[in-house]
Amino acid sequence: MADLDSGNKTKDLIQKIRADFKNYEEEIFADWNQWISNEPDFDLKLGEQLLHFEESTGRLQLRYSDKIVLLIRDSKLLGEMGYKLDAEVTKTIEIGTKFYKYAVSLRQIVE
């Protein structure tokens, strides 16, 4: 009988730990989502050019943030984990993905 009681306590403890992990995971996702929504580097300006000639230095500058690449990678992982992303974030990811292949090619030329 003691084994049964001990097993039930263990089961209850495991369920509590699982619930705590799930809550923590959801909290982290909410924080990530908030960060993405407030991060100015994720604001893709569609009217701007990807390349800009800086007259003062005489160099070309690529206007594609590395943070967009991070956003694309994070969003793929979160999507695979079953998280639903905001429509605005999803739109930014779609646009960023379209421009990504061009940005990579241009970065190789600029650098």
Rosetta constraint file for C-alpha pairs under 8 A:
AtomPair CA 1 CA 5 HARMONIC 6.44 0.50
AtomPair CA 2 CA 6 HARMONIC 6.06 0.50
AtomPair CA 3 CA 7 HARMONIC 5.99 0.50
AtomPair CA 4 CA 8 HARMONIC 6.23 0.50
AtomPair CA 5 CA 9 HARMONIC 6.30 0.50
AtomPair CA 6 CA 10 HARMONIC 6.20 0.50
AtomPair CA 7 CA 11 HARMONIC 6.08 0.50
AtomPair CA 8 CA 12 HARMONIC 6.09 0.50
AtomPair CA 9 CA 13 HARMONIC 6.10 0.50
AtomPair CA 10 CA 14 HARMONIC 6.14 0.50
AtomPair CA 11 CA 15 HARMONIC 6.20 0.50
AtomPair CA 12 CA 16 HARMONIC 6.20 0.50
AtomPair CA 13 CA 17 HARMONIC 6.20 0.50
AtomPair CA 14 CA 18 HARMONIC 6.13 0.50
AtomPair CA 15 CA 19 HARMONIC 6.17 0.50
AtomPair CA 16 CA 20 HARMONIC 6.11 0.50
AtomPair CA 17 CA 21 HARMONIC 6.15 0.50
AtomPair CA 18 CA 22 HARMONIC 6.16 0.50
AtomPair CA 19 CA 23 HARMONIC 6.14 0.50
AtomPair CA 20 CA 24 HARMONIC 6.10 0.50
AtomPair CA 21 CA 25 HARMONIC 6.00 0.50
AtomPair CA 22 CA 26 HARMONIC 6.18 0.50
AtomPair CA 23 CA 27 HARMONIC 6.11 0.50
AtomPair CA 24 CA 28 HARMONIC 6.16 0.50
AtomPair CA 25 CA 29 HARMONIC 6.22 0.50
AtomPair CA 26 CA 30 HARMONIC 6.13 0.50
AtomPair CA 27 CA 31 HARMONIC 6.21 0.50
AtomPair CA 28 CA 32 HARMONIC 6.11 0.50
AtomPair CA 29 CA 33 HARMONIC 6.03 0.50
AtomPair CA 30 CA 34 HARMONIC 6.13 0.50
AtomPair CA 31 CA 35 HARMONIC 6.13 0.50
AtomPair CA 32 CA 36 HARMONIC 6.14 0.50
AtomPair CA 33 CA 37 HARMONIC 6.21 0.50
AtomPair CA 33 CA 85 HARMONIC 7.83 0.50
AtomPair CA 33 CA 86 HARMONIC 7.95 0.50
AtomPair CA 34 CA 38 HARMONIC 6.31 0.50
AtomPair CA 35 CA 39 HARMONIC 5.95 0.50
AtomPair CA 36 CA 42 HARMONIC 7.14 0.50
AtomPair CA 36 CA 71 HARMONIC 7.97 0.50
AtomPair CA 36 CA 89 HARMONIC 7.46 0.50
AtomPair CA 37 CA 89 HARMONIC 7.28 0.50
AtomPair CA 39 CA 43 HARMONIC 7.51 0.50
AtomPair CA 41 CA 65 HARMONIC 6.46 0.50
AtomPair CA 41 CA 67 HARMONIC 6.79 0.50
AtomPair CA 41 CA 68 HARMONIC 7.54 0.50
AtomPair CA 42 CA 65 HARMONIC 7.62 0.50
AtomPair CA 42 CA 67 HARMONIC 6.94 0.50
AtomPair CA 42 CA 68 HARMONIC 5.98 0.50
AtomPair CA 42 CA 92 HARMONIC 7.31 0.50
AtomPair CA 43 CA 92 HARMONIC 7.45 0.50
AtomPair CA 44 CA 92 HARMONIC 6.95 0.50
AtomPair CA 44 CA 95 HARMONIC 7.81 0.50
AtomPair CA 44 CA 96 HARMONIC 7.39 0.50
AtomPair CA 49 CA 63 HARMONIC 7.31 0.50
AtomPair CA 50 CA 62 HARMONIC 5.73 0.50
AtomPair CA 50 CA 63 HARMONIC 4.91 0.50
AtomPair CA 50 CA 64 HARMONIC 6.50 0.50
AtomPair CA 50 CA 103 HARMONIC 7.22 0.50
AtomPair CA 51 CA 60 HARMONIC 6.44 0.50
AtomPair CA 51 CA 61 HARMONIC 5.63 0.50
AtomPair CA 51 CA 62 HARMONIC 4.79 0.50
AtomPair CA 51 CA 63 HARMONIC 5.98 0.50
AtomPair CA 51 CA 106 HARMONIC 7.91 0.50
AtomPair CA 52 CA 60 HARMONIC 5.58 0.50
AtomPair CA 52 CA 61 HARMONIC 5.11 0.50
AtomPair CA 52 CA 62 HARMONIC 6.47 0.50
AtomPair CA 52 CA 63 HARMONIC 7.17 0.50
AtomPair CA 53 CA 58 HARMONIC 6.85 0.50
AtomPair CA 53 CA 59 HARMONIC 5.89 0.50
AtomPair CA 53 CA 60 HARMONIC 4.48 0.50
AtomPair CA 53 CA 61 HARMONIC 6.18 0.50
AtomPair CA 54 CA 58 HARMONIC 5.55 0.50
AtomPair CA 54 CA 59 HARMONIC 5.43 0.50
AtomPair CA 54 CA 60 HARMONIC 5.97 0.50
AtomPair CA 54 CA 61 HARMONIC 6.77 0.50
AtomPair CA 55 CA 59 HARMONIC 7.15 0.50
AtomPair CA 60 CA 110 HARMONIC 6.18 0.50
AtomPair CA 61 CA 110 HARMONIC 7.09 0.50
AtomPair CA 62 CA 103 HARMONIC 7.48 0.50
AtomPair CA 62 CA 106 HARMONIC 7.31 0.50
AtomPair CA 62 CA 107 HARMONIC 6.53 0.50
AtomPair CA 62 CA 110 HARMONIC 7.35 0.50
AtomPair CA 64 CA 68 HARMONIC 7.46 0.50
AtomPair CA 64 CA 103 HARMONIC 6.53 0.50
AtomPair CA 65 CA 69 HARMONIC 7.42 0.50
AtomPair CA 66 CA 70 HARMONIC 6.62 0.50
AtomPair CA 67 CA 71 HARMONIC 6.12 0.50
AtomPair CA 68 CA 72 HARMONIC 6.21 0.50
AtomPair CA 68 CA 93 HARMONIC 7.72 0.50
AtomPair CA 68 CA 96 HARMONIC 6.47 0.50
AtomPair CA 69 CA 73 HARMONIC 6.29 0.50
AtomPair CA 69 CA 96 HARMONIC 7.85 0.50
AtomPair CA 69 CA 100 HARMONIC 7.69 0.50
AtomPair CA 70 CA 74 HARMONIC 6.02 0.50
AtomPair CA 71 CA 75 HARMONIC 5.93 0.50
AtomPair CA 71 CA 93 HARMONIC 7.12 0.50
AtomPair CA 72 CA 76 HARMONIC 6.28 0.50
AtomPair CA 72 CA 93 HARMONIC 5.82 0.50
AtomPair CA 72 CA 96 HARMONIC 7.55 0.50
AtomPair CA 72 CA 97 HARMONIC 7.10 0.50
AtomPair CA 73 CA 77 HARMONIC 6.42 0.50
AtomPair CA 74 CA 78 HARMONIC 6.08 0.50
AtomPair CA 75 CA 79 HARMONIC 5.88 0.50
AtomPair CA 75 CA 85 HARMONIC 7.71 0.50
AtomPair CA 75 CA 93 HARMONIC 7.83 0.50
AtomPair CA 76 CA 80 HARMONIC 6.25 0.50
AtomPair CA 77 CA 81 HARMONIC 6.35 0.50
AtomPair CA 78 CA 82 HARMONIC 6.47 0.50
AtomPair CA 78 CA 83 HARMONIC 5.51 0.50
AtomPair CA 78 CA 84 HARMONIC 7.99 0.50
AtomPair CA 79 CA 83 HARMONIC 5.23 0.50
AtomPair CA 79 CA 84 HARMONIC 6.67 0.50
AtomPair CA 79 CA 85 HARMONIC 7.62 0.50
AtomPair CA 85 CA 89 HARMONIC 6.45 0.50
AtomPair CA 85 CA 90 HARMONIC 6.27 0.50
AtomPair CA 86 CA 90 HARMONIC 6.13 0.50
AtomPair CA 87 CA 91 HARMONIC 6.12 0.50
AtomPair CA 88 CA 92 HARMONIC 6.28 0.50
AtomPair CA 89 CA 93 HARMONIC 6.17 0.50
AtomPair CA 90 CA 94 HARMONIC 6.21 0.50
AtomPair CA 91 CA 95 HARMONIC 6.26 0.50
AtomPair CA 92 CA 96 HARMONIC 5.89 0.50
AtomPair CA 93 CA 97 HARMONIC 5.92 0.50
AtomPair CA 94 CA 98 HARMONIC 6.37 0.50
AtomPair CA 95 CA 99 HARMONIC 6.45 0.50
AtomPair CA 96 CA 100 HARMONIC 5.87 0.50
AtomPair CA 97 CA 101 HARMONIC 7.41 0.50
AtomPair CA 98 CA 102 HARMONIC 7.92 0.50
AtomPair CA 99 CA 103 HARMONIC 6.06 0.50
AtomPair CA 100 CA 104 HARMONIC 6.17 0.50
AtomPair CA 101 CA 105 HARMONIC 6.45 0.50
AtomPair CA 102 CA 106 HARMONIC 6.07 0.50
AtomPair CA 103 CA 107 HARMONIC 5.89 0.50
AtomPair CA 104 CA 108 HARMONIC 6.45 0.50
AtomPair CA 105 CA 109 HARMONIC 6.59 0.50
AtomPair CA 106 CA 110 HARMONIC 6.07 0.50
AtomPair CA 107 CA 111 HARMONIC 5.95 0.50
